Every structure is written in structure tokens, then in C-alpha cells.
């Protein structure tokens, strides 16, 4: 399985911090934000990784990460997204890298406390379709929200005013090779972007979508409030780990 970190975008919600750098290079406690999703992939046993980025600061990722030696990697792949076409467009740029293999996609501003290795192994055995990661939240209207019927997802709604559940779709996705076919037939949303929710709903419609519920905390870091929350969560985790050593 191959890993893809999506770290493009303008980071407009974090302006003026992002006036001089890419959002994913901002610090979360003691490390740059992008370190966390890369580590999530490595901890899951995924070491063939591509970073998708864009904008005028894209070269800073290469200077920071190099070939990924700090994560125990021998090589780290990069590709460039021109403009603002959405998450699904960024994902489509990695088709040549995926080369027909299943992929684990993680948004560059998503941090988790736990480990997804077990779910990755379950998806390998699943063999086809997709698996997404859900987390119960109190502010579901901020996210894509899964509508559940027993152990099945029957639909995903993006930022609903009246959520049908409290289970947010996190920014970690496992896909088979047909994800790129699904990306090719997407139509831009009202935001003018190709939406990852539409990709996920395509899997839901064909009956091949499964899910895991994340253990521990999860947060994005795309707003001032969530950036602070992410730093505090990581700080507490570091303090707790140091206390038990």
C-alpha cells in the first residue's frame, strides 16, 4: 500500500500566518504540522509516500523533509498542484505514483492520537472498495458527516446544518485503484472544487464503503481554534508520555 499526504491549499483561514508560508509548515507544539500525517502513515507500516503540495512555498517542503530520513524513509516523493482545485483534484495527481495499488490518503492538517495500522490491515484483506475513518464529535456541522444504518454508511453530507449523526468523516481515507476513475467523472461543486465527499459517496453508492472509528483524539488544524487545540493535545500527549518513561 502507498501513502499520499495532501498538503496544498492557500490556508486562507489562517491568514496572516499563511502569508509567508504554507499552512502545513506551521508549528504544532514542537514539530511542523506536516510531520504528524507522515508519522501516521509510517506508524501504520506505510513507507512508500508521496506529498502533494502547491503554491509559492512548495520548495520549503523539500528543504524541510528531504528524502524523509527523519522518519526512517529511504525516499519521499513529491508532486505539485497548480491552483485551487480541491482535495479530489490533488489526489488525482498521484495516480501515476499509486500505479494500481491501494492507497492511504491523509490530509496534511489531520492529527490523531492513536494508530491506524489495524484498520489498514483490515482494508488489505477487504481487497476492494474504500474505508474511511470516523470520529464522534460535538460540532458535526463543521465536517462531512456520515449517515449510518447499523454497520453501514448510507450517505455522507458535507457540513450539514442538521447532521444525521455525530460521526465526522476525518481526513484519512483508504481507497482501491478505482478511486482515480471516480475522480475523473466528478463535477466541480458550488465552490468550484472537486470534492472528496463526492468520491466517498461514489463508493457508498456501489456498496463498497466500510469504516473504522478512531481511538483517542482526532483534530484538524485548519483554523486558529483547531491549530491551538492540536498544539495543546500534542503537548499533553508528550507530557503524559514523559511522565510514564
C-alpha positions in Angstrom: 0.0 0.0 0.0 1.1 3.5 -0.8 0.6 6.7 1.2 -0.4 10.1 0.0 -0.2 13.3 2.1 -2.3 16.2 0.7 -0.6 19.4 1.8 -1.6 22.0 -0.8 -4.1 24.9 -0.5 -3.7 28.5 0.4 -4.6 28.3 4.1 -6.8 31.3 3.9 -8.5 30.6 7.2 -5.1 31.0 8.9 -4.2 34.3 7.3 -1.9 36.2 8.0 0.1 33.3 9.4 0.0 31.7 5.9 1.0 34.9 4.1 4.6 33.8 4.3 4.4 30.0 4.5 2.3 27.0 3.7 -0.2 26.1 6.4 1.2 22.6 6.7 4.6 24.1 7.7 3.2 25.9 10.7 4.3 24.5 14.1 2.1 22.1 16.1 3.8 22.2 19.5 7.4 21.1 18.8 7.1 19.9 15.1 5.9 21.3 11.8 2.3 20.3 11.1 3.2 18.0 8.1 5.3 15.8 10.3 2.2 14.3 12.0 0.4 12.9 9.0 3.7 11.4 7.7 4.3 9.8 11.0 0.8 8.4 11.0 1.5 6.6 7.7 4.9 5.3 8.9 3.3 4.0 12.1 0.8 2.1 10.0 3.6 0.4 8.1 3.3 2.6 5.0 6.7 3.8 3.8 6.2 4.5 0.1 4.8 8.0 0.4 4.1 11.0 -1.9 3.5 14.5 -0.7 1.2 16.7 -2.9 1.7 20.4 -2.4 1.4 23.7 -4.3 1.8 27.4 -4.1 4.9 29.6 -3.8 6.2 27.8 -0.7 6.3 24.3 -2.1 10.1 24.2 -2.2 10.2 24.6 1.5 8.8 21.0 1.9 11.8 19.6 0.1 14.2 21.7 2.2 12.4 20.6 5.4 11.8 16.9 4.6 14.4 15.9 2.1 14.0 12.2 1.4 12.3 11.5 4.8 15.4 10.3 6.6 14.0 11.6 9.9 11.0 9.2 9.6 13.2 6.3 8.7 12.4 6.5 5.0 14.8 5.9 2.1 12.9 8.1 -0.3 10.0 10.6 -0.3 8.1 11.5 -3.4 6.7 15.0 -4.3 4.2 16.3 -6.8 2.8 19.8 -7.4 -0.8 21.0 -7.6 -1.4 24.1 -9.7 -4.1 26.4 -8.4 -7.0 25.5 -6.1 -9.0 22.6 -7.5 -9.9 20.8 -4.3 -8.9 17.7 -2.4 -10.0 15.2 -5.1 -8.1 17.1 -7.8 -5.0 16.9 -5.6 -5.5 13.2 -5.1 -5.8 12.7 -8.9 -2.2 14.0 -9.3 -1.0 10.9 -7.5 -2.4 8.4 -9.9 1.0 7.6 -11.6 2.5 7.2 -8.2 -0.2 4.8 -7.0 0.4 2.6 -10.0 -2.7 0.4 -9.5 -2.0 -0.2 -5.8 -4.4 0.6 -2.9 -3.6 3.9 -1.2 -3.9 5.6 2.2 -4.7 9.3 1.8 -4.3 11.7 4.7 -4.9 15.4 4.8 -1.9 17.3 5.9 -3.6 19.1 8.7 -5.1 16.0 10.4 -3.6 14.7 13.6 -4.5 11.6 15.6 -3.6 10.2 19.0 -3.9 6.5 18.0 -2.7 4.2 15.3 -4.5 3.1 12.1 -2.3 0.0 11.4 -5.1 -2.4 12.3 -7.6 -0.8 10.0 -5.0 -0.6 7.2 -4.6 -4.4 7.6 -8.4 -4.9 7.5 -8.5 -2.9 4.3 -5.8 -5.0 2.7 -8.0 -8.1 3.4 -11.1 -6.3 2.2 -9.4 -6.2 -1.2 -11.6 -3.6 -2.9 -13.6 -0.5 -2.3 -12.8 2.1 0.4 -12.6 2.5 4.1 -12.9 5.8 5.9 -12.2 6.9 9.5 -15.0 8.4 11.6 -14.9 10.2 14.9 -17.8 11.2 17.2 -17.7 15.0 17.7 -19.9 17.6 19.3 -19.8 20.1 16.3 -20.5 17.7 13.4 -21.9 20.5 11.2 -18.2 21.7 10.6 -17.4 18.5 8.8 -18.5 15.8 6.3 -21.0 13.7 8.3 -21.7 10.0 7.9 -25.3 8.8 7.9 -25.2 5.3 9.4 -27.6 2.3 9.2 -26.2 -0.3 11.6 -22.7 -1.1 10.4 -23.1 0.6 7.0 -22.6 4.1 5.8 -25.6 5.0 3.6 -24.6 8.6 2.8 -22.2 11.4 3.6 -23.3 15.0 3.8 -20.8 17.9 3.7 -21.2 20.5 6.5 -24.9 19.8 7.1 -27.0 22.4 9.1 -28.8 19.4 10.7 -26.3 16.5 10.9 -27.9 13.0 10.7 -25.3 11.7 13.1 -22.4 13.0 15.3 -19.8 11.0 13.3 -17.5 13.3 11.4 -15.5 11.9 8.4 -11.9 12.5 9.3 -9.3 13.3 6.7 -7.9 9.8 6.4 -9.1 7.6 3.6 -8.2 4.1 2.2 -9.0 3.5 -1.4 -8.6 0.9 -4.1 -7.3 1.7 -7.6 -10.8 2.7 -8.9 -10.6 6.0 -6.9 -8.9 7.7 -9.9 -11.7 6.6 -12.2 -14.2 8.2 -9.8 -12.1 11.4 -9.6 -12.2 11.7 -13.4 -16.0 11.8 -13.6 -16.5 14.3 -10.8 -18.1 17.7 -11.5 -17.0 20.8 -9.5 -19.1 21.8 -6.5 -20.5 25.2 -5.9 -17.1 26.1 -4.6 -15.6 25.3 -7.9 -13.7 22.3 -6.5 -13.7 18.6 -6.9 -14.9 17.3 -3.5 -13.6 14.3 -1.7 -17.1 13.8 -0.2 -18.3 13.1 -3.8 -15.6 10.4 -4.2 -16.7 8.8 -0.9 -20.3 8.9 -1.9 -19.5 7.1 -5.1 -18.1 4.2 -3.1 -21.2 4.3 -0.8 -23.5 4.0 -3.9 -21.7 1.0 -5.2 -21.8 -0.7 -1.7 -18.1 -0.9 -1.2 -17.6 1.6 1.6 -16.6 0.4 5.1 -15.4 2.4 8.1 -13.4 2.4 11.3 -14.0 4.6 14.3 -10.8 6.2 15.5 -9.5 5.6 19.0 -8.2 8.5 21.0 -8.4 12.1 20.0 -8.5 13.5 16.4 -8.3 17.1 15.2 -7.7 19.1 12.1 -5.6 22.2 12.4 -7.0 24.4 9.7 -8.4 27.2 11.8 -6.9 29.3 14.7 -9.0 27.4 17.2 -8.1 24.0 15.9 -4.5 24.9 15.5 -4.4 25.8 19.2 -6.3 22.7 20.1 -3.9 20.5 18.1 -0.9 22.0 19.9 -2.5 21.5 23.3 -3.4 17.9 22.6 0.1 17.1 21.4 1.7 18.9 24.4 -0.5 16.9 26.8 0.4 13.6 25.0 4.1 14.5 25.2 3.9 15.3 28.9 1.9 12.2 29.6 4.5 10.0 27.7 7.4 11.7 29.6 5.7 11.0 32.9 5.5 7.3 32.2 9.1 6.9 31.0 
